[in-house]
């Protein structure tokens, strides 16, 4: 575990007041503004170590940690911020306009942290390795619990939507992190039952045949996202059948979040290949027809399409 500054033994009682007009603070604020989060974090760490405990310094410090270290820093930082609100809010600075400064800096912290963590997912292999090295199901559960407590703290301090919205976004991001659950090896002589969510069953699944005569039967190839979604369903089945409902609850929450934001183009991209290809070939003509959607003929045809697709195609 990286030895971060704001651990449980850290003293949050400020030994002085931060001079926001000093060149040192202005340099640090400029570093944050220009995206030099590591530089700002290092300067904030120096001042925090000297006993200048200010919500702005805490925000600048942990932002640099998250930029550099990713998920381990997020876990540490959320825990630290929960302690700040629950145990040390009255003793940290600044003395004047503390809530106002908290709104500004925490809004920036949560929004920027989300964007920097989300950027890491662009390299899927590197992100999967990072998650595997940093989080297991228990650690993810603890992180989600801490984020929920932090949301409650910010709400109780009435920091407003400017802080709660990006923090909620960060919470949803953490909830969506995929944790691979290794399957247990079967006991000697025992064969595992075939999974009802075997991915191969979906690789070329035929759609129900309701196309007009002579049309080719469409088939659907799933993406890597579908494969991972099926693995989550399988993981839920495994832990639920083992009676480990704590882990089952974590997986179910993640599955439900995916269902709520389901986009078939992500999970079944091949299904839409011909659709977008043909639409691109005829986009000008289609746009002309779309401009007529208030005409009576369009409305009647649209109703026929909804009530009887076969008749709509043939007529």
C-alpha positions in Angstrom: 0.0 0.0 0.0 1.3 3.4 -1.0 2.1 5.5 2.1 -0.2 8.5 1.4 -0.2 11.6 3.6 -3.8 11.7 4.8 -4.0 8.4 6.7 -5.9 7.6 9.9 -3.0 8.9 12.0 -2.7 12.2 10.2 -3.5 15.3 12.3 -6.1 17.4 10.6 -5.9 20.2 13.2 -4.6 23.2 11.4 -1.5 25.0 12.8 -2.2 28.2 10.9 -4.2 29.9 8.2 -3.4 29.5 4.5 -2.6 32.8 2.7 -4.6 32.5 -0.5 -2.9 35.6 -1.8 0.6 34.3 -1.5 2.7 33.6 -4.6 3.1 30.0 -3.4 -0.7 29.4 -3.3 -1.3 31.3 -6.6 1.4 29.1 -8.3 -0.3 26.0 -7.0 -3.8 27.2 -8.2 -2.3 28.0 -11.6 -0.8 24.5 -11.8 -4.2 23.0 -11.3 -5.8 25.4 -13.8 -3.2 24.3 -16.5 -3.6 20.6 -15.7 -0.2 20.2 -13.9 -1.9 18.2 -11.1 1.3 16.5 -10.0 3.0 19.8 -9.4 0.1 21.2 -7.5 -0.2 18.0 -5.4 3.5 18.2 -4.4 3.2 21.8 -3.3 0.0 21.0 -1.4 1.7 18.1 0.3 4.4 20.4 1.6 2.0 22.8 3.1 -0.2 20.0 4.6 2.9 18.5 6.2 3.7 21.9 7.7 0.3 21.9 9.5 -1.6 24.2 7.1 -4.8 22.1 6.8 -7.1 23.6 4.3 -9.9 22.0 2.2 -8.3 23.6 -0.9 -5.0 22.0 -0.2 -6.6 18.6 0.5 -8.4 18.8 -2.8 -5.3 19.8 -4.8 -3.3 17.1 -3.0 -5.6 14.2 -3.6 -6.2 15.2 -7.3 -2.6 14.7 -8.0 -2.6 11.3 -6.3 -5.5 10.1 -8.4 -3.9 11.5 -11.6 -0.7 9.5 -10.8 -1.9 6.3 -9.1 -5.5 5.8 -10.2 -7.7 3.5 -8.2 -5.5 3.1 -5.0 -5.4 6.8 -4.7 -9.1 7.1 -5.2 -9.7 4.6 -2.4 -7.4 6.4 -0.1 -8.7 9.9 -1.0 -12.4 9.0 -0.5 -11.7 7.5 2.9 -9.7 10.6 3.8 -12.5 13.0 2.7 -15.0 11.0 4.7 -12.9 11.5 7.8 -12.5 15.2 7.0 -16.3 15.6 7.0 -17.2 13.2 9.8 -14.4 14.0 12.3 -12.4 17.1 11.4 -14.6 19.6 9.5 -14.6 22.1 12.3 -10.9 22.3 12.8 -9.7 22.5 9.2 -9.3 25.7 7.2 -10.2 28.1 5.9 -11.9 29.9 8.8 -13.8 32.2 6.4 -16.1 31.0 3.7 -15.2 27.4 4.2 -18.3 26.0 2.5 -17.9 28.3 -0.4 -14.3 27.2 -1.0 -15.3 23.6 -0.5 -18.0 23.9 -3.2 -15.5 25.2 -5.7 -12.6 22.9 -5.0 -14.5 19.7 -4.4 -16.5 20.2 -7.6 -13.3 20.6 -9.5 -11.8 17.6 -7.7 -14.7 15.2 -8.4 -15.2 16.2 -12.0 -11.5 16.1 -12.9 -11.0 12.8 -11.0 -13.8 11.2 -13.0 -12.4 12.5 -16.3 -8.8 11.3 -15.5 -9.9 7.9 -14.4 -12.3 7.5 -17.4 -9.4 8.4 -19.7 -7.5 5.4 -18.3 -10.2 3.1 -19.6 -9.3 4.0 -23.2 -6.5 1.5 -23.1 -8.6 -1.5 -22.2 -5.8 -4.0 -21.6 -3.9 -1.5 -19.3 -7.1 -0.6 -17.4 -8.1 -4.3 -16.9 -4.6 -4.9 -15.5 -4.8 -1.9 -13.3 -8.2 -3.0 -11.9 -6.9 -6.6 -11.3 -3.9 -5.3 -9.4 -5.8 -2.8 -7.3 -9.3 -4.0 -6.6 -11.1 -7.1 -5.6 -14.8 -7.5 -4.8 -14.3 -6.6 -1.1 -12.2 -3.5 -2.0 -14.8 -2.3 -4.5 -17.6 -2.8 -1.9 -15.6 -0.7 0.6 -15.0 2.0 -2.0 -18.7 2.2 -2.9 -19.7 2.4 0.7 -17.2 5.2 1.3 -18.5 7.1 -1.8 -22.0 6.7 -0.4 -20.9 8.1 2.9 -19.1 11.0 1.2 -22.3 11.8 -0.8 -24.2 11.9 2.5 -21.6 14.2 4.1 -21.6 16.6 1.2 -25.4 16.7 1.2 -25.5 17.3 5.0 -23.1 20.2 4.5 -25.5 21.5 1.8 -22.7 21.8 -0.7 -25.3 21.6 -3.5 -25.6 20.0 -6.9 -22.3 21.6 -8.1 -20.5 19.1 -5.8 -23.1 16.2 -5.6 -23.5 15.8 -9.4 -19.8 15.1 -10.2 -19.5 13.0 -7.1 -22.4 10.9 -8.2 -20.8 10.6 -11.6 -17.7 9.3 -9.9 -19.8 6.9 -7.8 -21.4 5.5 -11.0 -18.0 5.1 -12.5 -16.7 3.1 -9.5 -19.9 1.0 -9.6 -19.3 0.1 -13.2 -15.7 -1.2 -12.6 -15.6 -4.8 -13.7 -14.1 -7.2 -11.2 -13.3 -10.7 -12.7 -14.4 -13.4 -10.3 -12.3 -16.6 -10.8 -14.3 -19.7 -11.1 -13.5 -22.4 -8.5 -11.9 -25.5 -9.8 -14.3 -28.6 -9.7 -13.6 -31.2 -7.1 -12.1 -34.5 -8.3 -14.7 -36.4 -10.1 -17.1 -33.6 -10.2 -18.1 -31.8 -13.4 -19.4 -28.3 -13.4 -22.9 -27.9 -14.9 -23.0 -26.0 -18.2 -23.6 -22.3 -17.6 -26.9 -21.0 -18.9 -25.0 -17.9 -19.9 -22.3 -19.6 -22.0 -21.1 -16.9 -24.4 -20.9 -19.2 -27.3 -24.7 -19.5 -27.4 -24.9 -15.8 -28.3 -22.1 -15.5 -30.9 -24.4 -16.2 -33.8 -27.9 -16.2 -32.3 -30.6 -16.0 -34.9 -33.4 -13.5 -34.5 -37.0 -14.7 -34.7 -38.0 -15.1 -38.3 -40.6 -12.4 -39.1 -38.9 -11.0 -42.3 -40.6 -10.8 -45.6 -40.2 -13.5 -48.2 -36.7 -13.8 -49.7 -35.0 -11.8 -47.0 -31.9 -13.2 -45.4 -32.2 -14.3 -41.8 -30.2 -11.8 -39.7 -27.6 -13.1 -37.3 -26.0 -11.3 -34.3 -22.4 -11.4 -33.2 -21.8 -10.1 -29.7 -19.0 -7.6 -28.8 -16.5 -7.9 -26.0 -18.9 -5.9 -23.9 -21.6 -8.6 -24.4 -19.0 -11.2 -23.4 -18.1 -9.3 -20.2 -21.8 -8.8 -19.4 -22.4 -12.5 -19.7 -19.4 -13.2 -17.5 -21.0 -10.9 -14.9 -24.2 -12.9 -15.1 -22.2 -16.1 -14.7 -20.3 -14.6 -11.8 -23.6 -13.7 -10.1 -24.9 -17.3 -10.6 -21.7 -18.7 -9.1 -21.6 -16.6 -5.9 -25.4 -16.8 -5.5 -25.4 -20.6 -5.7 -22.5 -20.6 -3.2 -24.6 -18.6 -0.8 -22.2 -15.6 -0.9 -25.0 -13.0 -1.1 -22.7 -10.2 -0.1 -20.7 -10.6 -3.3 -24.0 -11.4 -5.2 -25.4 -8.0 -4.1 -22.3 -6.2 -5.5 -22.5 -8.0 -8.8 -26.3 -7.5 -9.1 -25.9 -3.7 -8.5 -23.4 -3.6 -11.3 -25.7 -5.7 -13.6 -28.7 -3.5 -12.9 -26.7 -0.3 -13.7 -25.7 -1.8 -17.0 -29.3 -2.7 -17.8 -30.5 0.8 -16.9 -28.1 2.3 -19.4 -28.3 -0.5 -22.0 -27.2 0.5 -25.5 -27.6 -2.4 -28.0 -25.0 -0.8 -30.3 -22.4 -1.4 -27.6 -23.3 -5.1 -27.0 -24.5 -6.1 -30.4 -22.7 -3.8 -32.9 -22.9 -6.3 -35.8 -26.6 -6.1 -35.7 -26.5 -2.5 -36.9 -23.9 -2.7 -39.6 -26.3 -2.9 -42.5 -28.6 -0.4 -40.9 -26.0 2.3 -40.7 -24.4 1.4 -44.0 -27.7 1.7 -45.9 -28.7 4.8 -44.0 -25.4 6.4 -45.0 -26.0 5.6 -48.7 -29.4 7.2 -48.7 -29.1 9.9 -45.9 -30.1 12.8 -48.2 -33.3 11.2 -49.4 -34.1 10.0 -45.9 -33.6 13.5 -44.5 -36.1 14.8 -47.1 -38.7 12.3 -46.0 -38.1 13.0 -42.3 -38.9 16.7 -43.0 -42.4 15.5 -43.9 -43.3 13.7 -40.7 -46.1 16.2 -39.9 -47.9 15.3 -43.1 -51.0 13.1 -42.9 -49.7 10.4 -45.2 -46.6 10.0 -43.0 -48.7 9.7 -39.9 -50.9 7.0 -41.4 -48.0 5.0 -42.7 -46.2 5.3 -39.4 -49.3 3.9 -37.6 -49.4 0.9 -40.0 -45.7 0.3 -39.3 -46.4 0.1 -35.6 -49.5 -2.2 -35.8 -48.5 -4.5 -38.7 -44.9 -4.6 -39.8 -45.5 -7.3 -42.4 -48.2 -5.3 -44.1 -46.1 -2.2 -44.0 -43.2 -3.9 -45.7 -45.4 -5.5 -48.5 -47.5 -2.4 -49.2 
